[in-house]
Amino acid sequence: MFIDGEWVDARSGKTFDVTNPATGELLGSAPAGEPEDAVAAIDAAYASFPDWANTTAYERSRLLYSAWQLMTERSEMLAQLMTAEQGKPLKAARAEVNYAADFLIWFAEEAKRVNGEWLPSQRPDQRFLSVKAPVGVVAAITPWNYPISMLTRKMGPALAAGCTLVLKPAESTPLCAKATFEVFVDAGIPEGVINLVTAVEPAPIGDVFTADPRVAKLTFTGSTAVGRVLASKSAANLQRISVELGGHAPFIVFPDADPVHAAKGAAALKFLNAGQACISPNRLYVPASLRSTFEETLCSRVEKIETGNGAVEGVGVGPLVSDTAVAKVERQVEDARDKGAGVPVGGTRLTQGDYAAGHFFAPTVLTDVTEDMTIYREETFGPVAPVISYDDPDQVIELANDTNYGLAAYVYTRDIGVAMRAFERLRFGIIGVNDVNPTSASVPFGGMGDSGLGREGGHEGINEYLETKTGGFAI
Ligand code: ADP
């Protein structure tokens, strides 16, 4: 753990093991932090806040720029560590490190774009000024599926704004968190400004974060269930929050679309990170007229995906995070099969040979998926593409909107009018139009409804860490 400028063990001396999800191999261990460690980290963040908040925006920008340079230099080492600890194929891990570094350079620049306003008064002897100030100590809780970029997406804007922070990473990826912190430490972030508390029992740490009145803001990325609990606890303490939660993305192919192009897009998008992404498509709506071509192309692509250890060249789908995750996917697939879905590709756990030591599920296509199936409403977080056949293009947007989630949606059409109407009517925070990657450090990321509150990245991202201060000056 990293507390007040020092790498430290948990005060209890306890540790927990970190394993490779593809092989079961022991990768190392991490300190099992407990509430007293979290309190020490908040002490440090609180004590260092006034000095850090008083640094110039140029100084904070320079430090973030150095962190960007270091992360870029270390990208191959970070990618290999990520593949070993989290499981995604090396190529995807490299892409994630680039994405993670992008948040550093983006917020290095945004740090210098925080402006105030000079506002009119009704009195000639009065002047009004409104400025932005950092909120204070930030507590951050991050997930395992993007174990480096989810840290920089929070740390970049928090540091740019002038906040200090305490971060608790997911229990399955503490080594990526440590390596990310090393980047910031080596870049020269002053003592106490950033603090890392690793833990195997997250709830008591979350309780410290949400109960301590010195924590001004909680930022969380993870499941909707945990986000809801944390948000309600934070509310009692009037902490500012941003929570980026689950999703259930529709992927709509309109009748005028090229079904081959759309199926290739679906195959590329759905199996990224073995489907363990909150913006992964969970409902593929395909018109009856295009169904056979779409399904044929999708199946032929999915059959060719190699599943295995992400460190091996050519592997496209790695392991899932745990056996519990595999069991959830298996339960959804069995439920769909029992209720009449076709399973032309995959559909089973992989347990033989090299697969025995890891948590693998075969890349799967489900056809004839209907509303009564669990997978139609529950987030999957696994390599399963559920295809739903529809008849009426006027109704498909309503079907797509019929979810409590509102994070990402995808649309395939060659008609600009159809695209624009869909973009306007879909109730989702991120919409890809013929585009399987509608994300970037330069644009806002976040969802509506049960997908969360607040936006990360873009110009808006830094606002989550700032508050407004008004000055009235009688002259
Ligand atoms: P996932 O299903 O993606 O694992 P979680 O919401 O369980 O999502 O985990 C995301 C992050 O939330 C992880 O860092 C995890 O340790 C943390 N977490 C899980 N449960 C709690 C809790 N009760 N309080 C605080 N943090 C928690």
Boltz pocket constraint, residues with backbone or C-beta under 6 A from the ligand:
constraints:
  - pocket:
      binder: B
      contacts: [[A, 141], [A, 142], [A, 143], [A, 144], [A, 168], [A, 169], [A, 170], [A, 171], [A, 199], [A, 202], [A, 203], [A, 204], [A, 205], [A, 206], [A, 207], [A, 221], [A, 222], [A, 223], [A, 224], [A, 226], [A, 227], [A, 229], [A, 230]]
      max_distance: 6.0
